[in-house]
Amino acid sequence: MTPQEKLRSWFLLNQRDLPFRKKKQAYSIWVSEVMLQQTRVAAMLPLYENFMSRFPTVADLARSSEEEVLSAWKGLGYYTRARNLRKAAIYVEQNFNGSFPKDLNEVLKVPGIGPYTARAILSIAYDLKHAVLDGNVKRVLARLFIYEKNILGAGADKDLQSLADNFLYEDFPGDHNQAMMELGATICLPENPKCLLCPLQSDCKGLSENLLDRIPLRTKEDKKLSLIGHFIWLEKGEEILLIKEKKPRFLKGMYVLPYYFEGKLPSEEYRSSELIQDLANRKSLIKLPRSFSHTITHHKFQFWIHKEVLSEKESDQLVSAMREEMDCKWVKKENLENEFPSSLASKVKKIILSD
């Protein structure tokens, strides 16, 4: 048997039972691939099932509001993925009558879809001859063929894509790509790979040369910006104020608790609007004694919370002044996480309730 045949046989016997593998359907594969970007399978599965029940077709997703999609996405983070998925559904509905295109160049025009996702969908859903390249596949290829360069370095993707293309089992490209990803996720692990269980152990040059402890080489400068942020909790009876700014640095298109950053900022786009700065300067705000940490891509935050309870008259005056520059709304406290679908909301609420 060829290595490709051995790999496919292993996959058909050992693949995990995942809901998006039950049908070769472009839409479900597409949603799963977007969700799995920067999210582990175990964490993604229950959210995937809920999302698909709410938006079972491209048309359903295209007709939804952004707030509905963000609410269904809650728990997955990186909300730009959800916004792009909705935009992409609208694009596919308008340009392809809801059917996912089969041409790679056309797929790459769809909002939020890059080379990996495009190749994964086309090969798995339509059995088109496109080899995928994600982190797991890069590791398998680097060990299988002894690729000793930094896999995060310039030119590495081009080299590894060439290896992937040449290794593709063209008779079964969808199975092959899933097998490569499955092998990297369950057998060819970053540390302590399970070589005795690997269907490619006799074909692996890295194993035969005893190089697995240093391949693949991954060197990346992981510099996170550290910022101190502040949330403003404005309370009126059983409701709290959420805002949606026109051009926020984070949490775009989402209703959020007002927030701002202090100290030296990386750039002007981190600076709050004058209205938020005016809010921050209210002498009646009370700073709560506990803070919490939070990370978003390339950023590490320490957030403090400032609370004020407003009268009906105060709240009306405040909101009427703000509505000229941003959207505002009052929401029930118990609905905070639905209206502000981010783990940040849960962290803020936890501190508020413990105050």
C-alpha positions as CSV (number, residue, x, y, z in Angstrom):
1,M,0.0,0.0,0.0
2,T,1.1,3.6,-0.7
3,P,1.4,5.9,2.3
4,Q,-1.7,7.7,1.1
5,E,-3.7,4.4,1.1
6,K,-2.5,3.5,4.5
7,L,-3.4,6.9,5.9
8,R,-6.9,6.8,4.4
9,S,-7.5,3.2,5.7
10,W,-6.4,4.4,9.2
11,F,-8.7,7.4,9.0
12,L,-11.8,5.4,7.9
13,L,-11.3,3.1,10.9
14,N,-10.3,5.7,13.5
15,Q,-11.9,9.0,12.7
16,R,-13.7,10.8,15.5
17,D,-17.5,10.8,15.2
18,L,-18.1,14.6,14.5
19,P,-21.4,16.0,13.5
20,F,-20.0,18.0,10.5
21,R,-18.6,14.8,9.0
22,K,-22.0,13.0,8.8
23,K,-22.8,14.7,5.4
24,K,-20.7,16.1,2.7
25,Q,-22.5,19.4,2.8
26,A,-20.5,22.6,2.0
27,Y,-22.5,24.8,4.4
28,S,-22.0,22.6,7.5
29,I,-18.3,22.0,6.7
30,W,-17.9,25.8,6.1
31,V,-19.4,26.7,9.5
32,S,-17.4,24.1,11.3
33,E,-14.1,25.2,9.7
34,V,-14.7,28.8,10.7
35,M,-15.6,27.8,14.3
36,L,-12.5,25.7,14.6
37,Q,-10.2,28.6,13.8
38,Q,-8.5,29.2,17.2
39,T,-11.1,27.0,19.0
40,R,-10.6,23.4,20.1
41,V,-13.1,20.7,18.9
42,A,-14.4,19.9,22.3
43,A,-15.2,23.5,23.1
44,M,-16.7,24.1,19.7
45,L,-19.1,21.1,19.3
46,P,-22.0,22.1,21.6
47,L,-21.9,25.7,20.1
48,Y,-21.8,24.3,16.6
49,E,-24.9,22.2,17.2
50,N,-26.8,25.2,18.6
51,F,-25.7,27.5,15.7
52,M,-26.7,25.0,13.1
53,S,-30.1,24.5,14.7
54,R,-30.7,28.3,14.6
55,F,-29.3,28.8,11.1
56,P,-29.7,25.5,9.3
57,T,-29.1,26.9,5.8
58,V,-27.1,29.6,4.1
59,A,-30.4,31.5,3.4
60,D,-31.3,31.4,7.2
61,L,-27.9,32.8,8.1
62,A,-28.0,35.5,5.3
63,R,-31.5,36.7,6.5
64,S,-30.3,36.9,10.2
65,S,-29.3,40.1,11.9
66,E,-25.8,40.6,13.1
67,E,-26.9,40.7,16.7
68,E,-28.6,37.3,16.3
69,V,-25.4,35.8,14.9
70,L,-23.2,37.3,17.6
71,S,-25.6,36.0,20.3
72,A,-25.4,32.4,18.8
73,W,-21.6,32.8,18.6
74,K,-21.2,33.5,22.3
75,G,-18.5,31.4,23.9
76,L,-16.4,31.1,20.8
77,G,-14.7,34.5,20.9
78,Y,-13.0,36.2,18.0
79,Y,-16.3,37.7,16.9
80,T,-14.9,39.0,13.6
81,R,-15.3,35.4,12.4
82,A,-19.1,35.5,13.1
83,R,-19.5,38.8,11.3
84,N,-17.6,37.6,8.3
85,L,-19.5,34.3,8.3
86,R,-22.8,36.3,8.1
87,K,-21.4,38.6,5.4
88,A,-20.2,35.5,3.5
89,A,-23.6,33.9,3.7
90,I,-25.2,37.1,2.2
91,Y,-22.5,37.1,-0.5
92,V,-23.1,33.4,-1.4
93,E,-26.9,33.9,-1.4
94,Q,-26.7,37.0,-3.6
95,N,-24.0,35.7,-6.0
96,F,-24.5,32.0,-6.1
97,N,-28.2,31.5,-5.1
98,G,-27.1,30.0,-1.8
99,S,-25.0,27.3,-3.3
100,F,-21.3,27.3,-2.3
101,P,-19.2,27.9,-5.4
102,K,-16.8,25.1,-6.6
103,D,-14.1,27.2,-8.1
104,L,-11.2,28.0,-5.8
105,N,-10.7,31.6,-7.1
106,E,-14.4,32.3,-6.6
107,V,-14.3,30.9,-3.1
108,L,-11.4,33.1,-2.2
109,K,-13.5,36.2,-3.0
110,V,-16.0,35.2,-0.3
111,P,-15.6,37.4,2.8
112,G,-13.6,35.8,5.6
113,I,-12.5,32.7,3.6
114,G,-8.8,32.2,3.1
115,P,-6.7,29.5,1.3
116,Y,-7.0,26.9,4.1
117,T,-10.8,27.2,4.6
118,A,-11.4,27.3,0.8
119,R,-9.4,24.2,0.2
120,A,-10.9,22.4,3.1
121,I,-14.5,23.0,2.0
122,L,-13.9,22.3,-1.7
123,S,-12.1,19.0,-1.0
124,I,-14.3,17.7,1.8
125,A,-17.7,18.7,0.3
126,Y,-17.0,18.3,-3.4
127,D,-13.9,16.0,-3.5
128,L,-12.0,18.6,-5.5
129,K,-8.2,18.1,-5.7
130,H,-7.0,20.7,-3.2
131,A,-4.6,19.9,-0.4
132,V,-5.1,21.7,2.9
133,L,-2.4,23.3,5.1
134,D,-3.2,24.0,8.7
135,G,-1.0,23.8,11.8
136,N,-1.6,20.0,12.3
137,V,-0.9,19.3,8.6
138,K,2.3,21.4,8.7
139,R,3.6,19.4,11.6
140,V,2.8,16.0,9.9
141,L,4.5,17.1,6.7
142,A,7.6,18.6,8.4
143,R,8.2,15.3,10.2
144,L,7.2,13.0,7.3
145,F,9.6,14.7,4.9
146,I,12.1,16.3,7.3
147,Y,11.4,20.0,6.7
148,E,13.9,21.6,9.0
149,K,13.2,25.3,8.3
150,N,11.1,27.4,10.7
151,I,7.5,26.5,9.7
152,L,6.4,30.0,10.8
153,G,9.1,31.7,8.7
154,A,8.9,33.5,5.3
155,G,8.5,31.0,2.5
156,A,7.5,28.1,4.7
157,D,3.9,28.0,3.7
158,K,4.9,27.9,0.0
159,D,7.3,25.0,0.6
160,L,4.8,23.1,2.8
161,Q,1.9,23.7,0.4
162,S,4.1,22.1,-2.4
163,L,4.7,19.1,-0.2
164,A,1.0,18.8,0.6
165,D,0.0,19.1,-3.0
166,N,2.5,16.4,-4.0
167,F,1.4,14.1,-1.2
168,L,-2.4,14.5,-1.9
169,Y,-4.3,11.3,-2.5
170,E,-6.1,12.6,-5.6
171,D,-8.6,9.7,-5.7
172,F,-10.0,10.7,-2.3
173,P,-8.9,14.3,-1.6
174,G,-11.5,15.0,1.1
175,D,-10.7,11.9,3.1
176,H,-7.0,12.5,2.7
177,N,-7.2,16.1,4.0
178,Q,-9.3,15.1,6.9
179,A,-6.9,12.2,7.6
180,M,-3.9,14.5,7.6
181,M,-5.7,16.9,10.1
182,E,-6.9,14.0,12.2
183,L,-3.4,12.5,12.3
184,G,-1.9,15.8,13.5
185,A,-4.7,16.3,16.1
186,T,-4.6,12.8,17.6
187,I,-1.3,11.0,16.8
188,C,1.4,13.3,15.5
189,L,1.2,15.5,18.5
190,P,3.5,18.5,19.2
191,E,5.0,16.7,22.2
192,N,5.2,13.0,22.8
193,P,3.8,11.9,19.4
194,K,2.2,8.4,19.4
195,C,4.5,7.0,16.7
196,L,3.6,3.3,17.5
197,L,0.0,4.0,16.6
198,C,0.8,6.0,13.4
199,P,-0.1,4.5,10.1
200,L,2.8,6.3,8.5
201,Q,5.5,5.2,10.9
202,S,7.4,3.2,8.3
203,D,7.3,6.1,5.9
204,C,8.2,8.9,8.3
205,K,11.7,10.2,7.6
206,G,11.7,12.2,10.8
207,L,11.1,9.1,12.9
208,S,13.7,7.0,11.1
209,E,16.3,9.8,11.5
210,N,15.3,10.3,15.2
211,L,14.5,14.0,14.6
212,L,11.0,14.3,16.0
213,D,12.2,16.2,19.1
214,R,13.3,19.1,17.0
215,I,10.9,19.0,14.0
216,P,9.0,21.0,13.3
217,L,10.9,24.2,14.2
218,R,8.6,26.9,15.3
219,T,9.9,30.3,16.4
220,K,7.6,33.2,16.7
221,E,7.8,36.4,18.6
222,D,4.7,36.5,20.7
223,K,4.5,40.1,21.9
224,K,1.3,41.0,23.6
225,L,0.4,44.6,24.3
226,S,-0.5,45.2,27.9
227,L,-3.2,47.7,28.6
228,I,-5.2,48.8,31.6
229,G,-8.9,49.2,30.7
230,H,-12.0,50.4,32.5
231,F,-15.7,49.5,32.1
232,I,-18.4,51.8,33.1
233,W,-21.5,50.2,34.6
234,L,-24.4,52.7,34.5
235,E,-27.5,51.3,36.3
236,K,-31.1,52.5,36.2
237,G,-33.4,50.3,38.2
238,E,-33.0,46.8,36.9
239,E,-31.4,48.0,33.6
240,I,-27.9,48.9,32.5
241,L,-26.6,51.0,29.6
242,L,-25.0,49.5,26.6
243,I,-23.5,51.5,23.7
244,K,-22.4,50.9,20.1
245,E,-19.7,53.2,18.8
246,K,-19.2,53.9,15.1
247,K,-15.5,53.0,14.9
248,P,-14.4,51.1,18.1
249,R,-11.0,49.4,18.3
250,F,-12.5,46.2,19.7
251,L,-15.8,44.5,19.7
252,K,-16.9,46.0,16.4
253,G,-20.6,46.1,15.6
254,M,-21.5,45.0,19.1
255,Y,-23.4,46.7,21.9
256,V,-21.0,46.9,24.9
257,L,-20.6,48.4,28.3
258,P,-18.8,51.7,27.8
259,Y,-15.1,51.2,28.1
260,Y,-11.8,53.1,27.8
261,F,-8.1,52.6,28.2
262,E,-5.6,54.6,30.4
263,G,-1.9,55.5,30.1
264,K,0.2,55.6,27.0
265,L,-1.7,54.0,24.1
266,P,-0.2,52.2,21.1
267,S,-2.1,54.4,18.6
268,E,-4.9,56.9,18.3
269,E,-7.4,54.2,17.4
270,Y,-7.2,53.0,21.1
271,R,-8.4,56.5,22.3
272,S,-11.9,56.8,23.4
273,S,-14.4,59.3,22.1
274,E,-14.9,62.6,24.0
275,L,-18.3,61.3,25.2
276,I,-16.8,58.2,26.8
277,Q,-14.0,60.4,28.3
278,D,-16.7,62.6,29.8
279,L,-18.4,59.5,31.2
280,A,-15.1,58.4,32.8
281,N,-14.7,61.8,34.5
282,R,-18.1,61.6,36.3
283,K,-17.3,62.2,40.0
284,S,-20.2,60.1,41.1
285,L,-18.7,56.9,39.6
286,I,-17.5,54.4,42.2
287,K,-14.4,52.3,41.3
288,L,-14.9,48.7,42.5
289,P,-12.0,47.1,44.4
290,R,-11.6,44.1,42.2
291,S,-10.2,43.9,38.6
292,F,-10.0,41.0,36.1
293,S,-7.7,40.0,33.3
294,H,-8.6,39.3,29.7
295,T,-6.8,38.5,26.5
296,I,-7.7,39.2,22.9
297,T,-5.3,38.5,20.0
298,H,-2.0,40.2,20.7
299,H,-3.4,42.1,23.7
300,K,-3.4,41.4,27.4
301,F,-5.8,43.5,29.5
302,Q,-6.4,44.3,33.1
303,F,-9.9,45.8,33.5
304,W,-11.4,47.8,36.3
305,I,-15.1,48.5,36.8
306,H,-16.7,51.8,37.7
307,K,-20.3,51.8,38.8
308,E,-23.0,54.4,39.2
309,V,-26.7,54.2,39.9
310,L,-28.7,56.8,38.0
311,S,-32.1,58.3,38.6
312,E,-34.7,58.3,35.8
313,K,-34.0,62.0,35.1
314,E,-30.2,61.6,35.1
315,S,-30.4,58.6,32.7
316,D,-32.6,60.5,30.3
317,Q,-30.3,63.5,30.2
318,L,-27.2,61.4,29.8
319,V,-28.6,59.2,27.0
320,S,-30.1,62.1,25.0
321,A,-26.6,63.7,24.9
322,M,-24.9,60.4,23.8
323,R,-27.4,59.4,21.1
324,E,-26.2,62.1,18.8
325,E,-22.8,60.3,18.4
326,M,-23.5,56.6,19.2
327,D,-26.3,54.0,19.6
328,C,-27.5,53.5,23.1
329,K,-29.9,51.2,24.8
330,W,-31.0,50.0,28.2
331,V,-31.1,46.3,28.8
332,K,-32.2,44.1,31.7
333,K,-29.3,43.0,33.9
334,E,-30.2,39.3,33.4
335,N,-30.0,39.8,29.6
336,L,-26.5,41.3,29.7
337,E,-24.7,38.3,28.2
338,N,-27.3,38.0,25.4
339,E,-27.2,41.7,24.5
340,F,-23.4,41.9,24.9
341,P,-22.3,38.4,23.7
342,S,-18.7,38.3,25.0
343,S,-17.0,36.6,27.9
344,L,-16.1,40.1,29.0
345,A,-19.8,40.6,30.0
346,S,-19.8,37.6,32.2
347,K,-16.5,38.7,33.9
348,V,-17.9,42.2,34.6
349,K,-21.2,40.8,35.9
350,K,-19.4,38.4,38.2
351,I,-17.6,41.3,39.9
352,I,-20.7,43.5,40.0
353,L,-22.7,40.7,41.7
354,S,-20.0,40.1,44.3
355,D,-19.7,43.8,45.2
